[in-house]
Amino acid sequence: MVGLPTYAPWLNPIEKLWRYLKQEVVHLHQEENFAPLHDHVDAFLDQFADGSQHLLRCVELLPN
């Protein structure tokens, strides 16, 4: 038997990105039409396409 560490989503950088996305974009979505939400999510993720010091700080991969 191999002991594996407990899964801790609060330590996983991609989980932190999804939480940041929900806080900034998804929580505002109240419509039945998902096209505007899709566009907002794309725009949110596109801002990090070339790298982002801000994002690395948000997901705690760089010190504040």
C-alpha positions as CSV (number, residue, x, y, z in Angstrom):
1,M,0.0,0.0,0.0
2,V,1.3,3.4,-1.0
3,G,0.4,6.4,1.1
4,L,-0.7,9.3,-1.0
5,P,-1.1,12.9,0.2
6,T,-4.6,14.1,0.8
7,Y,-6.1,16.0,-2.1
8,A,-6.1,19.6,-1.2
9,P,-7.8,21.8,-3.8
10,W,-6.9,25.0,-1.9
11,L,-3.2,24.2,-2.7
12,N,-3.7,23.4,-6.4
13,P,-2.9,26.4,-8.6
14,I,-5.5,25.4,-11.3
15,E,-8.2,25.2,-8.6
16,K,-7.2,28.7,-7.5
17,L,-7.5,29.9,-11.1
18,W,-11.1,28.5,-11.3
19,R,-12.0,30.2,-8.0
20,Y,-10.6,33.5,-9.3
21,L,-12.6,33.0,-12.5
22,K,-15.8,32.4,-10.6
23,Q,-15.2,35.4,-8.3
24,E,-14.5,37.8,-11.3
25,V,-16.8,36.5,-14.0
26,V,-19.1,33.6,-13.4
27,H,-20.9,35.0,-10.3
28,L,-22.3,37.7,-12.4
29,H,-24.0,35.3,-14.8
30,Q,-27.8,35.3,-14.4
31,E,-29.1,34.8,-17.9
32,E,-30.3,31.7,-19.7
33,N,-28.1,32.6,-22.7
34,F,-24.6,31.2,-22.2
35,A,-23.1,33.0,-25.2
36,P,-22.3,36.2,-23.3
37,L,-20.8,34.1,-20.4
38,H,-18.7,32.2,-22.9
39,D,-17.4,35.5,-24.3
40,H,-16.6,36.8,-20.8
41,V,-14.8,33.7,-19.8
42,D,-12.8,33.8,-23.1
43,A,-11.9,37.4,-22.5
44,F,-10.9,36.7,-18.9
45,L,-8.6,33.8,-19.9
46,D,-7.2,35.7,-22.9
47,Q,-5.7,38.4,-20.7
48,F,-3.3,35.7,-19.3
49,A,-2.3,34.2,-22.7
50,D,1.1,35.8,-22.7
51,G,1.8,35.3,-19.0
52,S,0.8,37.4,-16.0
53,Q,2.7,38.2,-12.9
54,H,-0.7,39.2,-11.3
55,L,-2.1,35.7,-12.1
56,L,0.9,34.0,-10.6
57,R,0.5,36.0,-7.4
58,C,-3.3,35.2,-7.3
59,V,-2.6,31.4,-7.5
60,E,0.3,31.9,-5.0
61,L,3.1,30.8,-7.4
62,L,4.9,34.1,-6.8
63,P,5.3,35.9,-3.4
64,N,3.2,39.0,-2.9
